[in-house]
Amino acid sequence: MPGPGAFLVDDEERNEVLDVLQSGYLSRYGEDGDKAFQQKVYLFEREFAEKIGVGHAVAVNSGTSALICGLKALGIGPGDEVLVPGYTFIASISAIMEVGATPVLTEIDHSLTMDARDAEQKITGKTRAIMPVHMLGNPADMDAIRTLAARHSLAVIEDCCQAVGGSYGGRRLGSLGDIGAFSFNIFKVINSGDGGLVATSDPTLYERAFGYHDQGHMPLRKGVEIGKRSLVGVNMRMNELSGAFLRAQLRKLDAILQRLREKKAALKSEIAAARIDGLSFRKINDAGECATLLSVQFRTTAQALAAAHALGTRTLEKSGWHVYNNMEQVLAWKDAAGRSPLRRNMLPATDDILSRSINLSVGVVDGGIGADFGITILSSADDIHRAAEKLVNVVKDAVRTS
Ligand SMILES: Cc1ncc(COP(=O)(O)O)c(C=O)c1O
């Protein structure tokens, strides 16, 4: 089951894609003089940059590519360390490894995002960047992270993959750091099956990100521009079909977020009113969060396990993809010197919080993130009431007897 944008696909997306099929131009590059060529990827880049308030955007083929491309643009590579939270999708960590740098895992706090105080303690002479992850749609504590970055001259690359359209302090996520990396895979706020984007307001970073995503070429190349390529890149280009689909999804973004916030507020207030012993809600760092999920936390692990069992779901500790302890290939990774910097259970505060937390779906319905129970963006007021009622009943009992 997918993210909210996937529930709302209609003629807007179909017509955009049909435009591309009728034009015959499937690549982002076409004949400028030919009116049939509609430049969907280029237009999507401009529209997305304007939406989030940055100067430049490079559309790519996945969020993983966006992170790698962003790190490459920042010049991060062998010998460098990047701070990243231990609760995130594997790609945040593997992107750092992929560019040859070393991920340094930080604790999370009760917002399920990076604990900036722990991050500060892990800064060494080799630290070059911080990668806050706006996890489950909740903005990371960007005031603290930006202060830390400024104090230690570190770059900030925001992993916005799970928080497309969210904001912090009135600014859209992805516009607060040096680089923002986005995903449009099927589970995200808006999607094109797969896709991603690098956002920045720095012209040099834009040039480098564009170059890395397209064999080193300068932005918006016309053909093969021999003599103008300053770095070695790869091919991470988005095609016109994805760009077209995403233009339609982007037009729906703000309405999607508004609907999610309303539905989440209704679900949360009914659960809160029941005053279940030991149950609290995760800390939300800004009302501009995406409201894709409602995360609840229990006083004890036993309570959380009992509640998860009663709901037919899992605690975050056991939810699969997003917990460093469950990433065997990442834990086995060795740096150039043959050292394994990551170890199971190396983040006791994170392990404790995850063992006491459960995700309820609001807009992202994804067993991989532990959100097997909850509502969707299409849920009616009655559906929301029924979900809340069921949760209150089964969880109250489970918690009482645990
Ligand atoms: C936090 C986070 N970072 C990075 C990614 C990678 O995005 P993609 O699957 O588009 O490569 C994801 C996707 O699930 C994610 O949730």
The ligand as an ORCA input file, in Angstrom:
! r2SCAN-3c Opt
* xyz 0 1
  C      14.531      8.870      4.794
  C      14.748      8.322      3.407
  N      15.897      8.607      2.762
  C      16.134      8.145      1.523
  C      15.216      7.358      0.851
  C      15.548      6.834     -0.508
  O      14.609      7.166     -1.480
  P      14.386      6.234     -2.757
  O      13.652      5.010     -2.328
  O      13.581      7.105     -3.668
  O      15.717      5.937     -3.313
  C      14.016      7.046      1.471
  C      13.035      6.172      0.797
  O      12.342      5.358      1.357
  C      13.768      7.527      2.785
  O      12.637      7.227      3.451
*
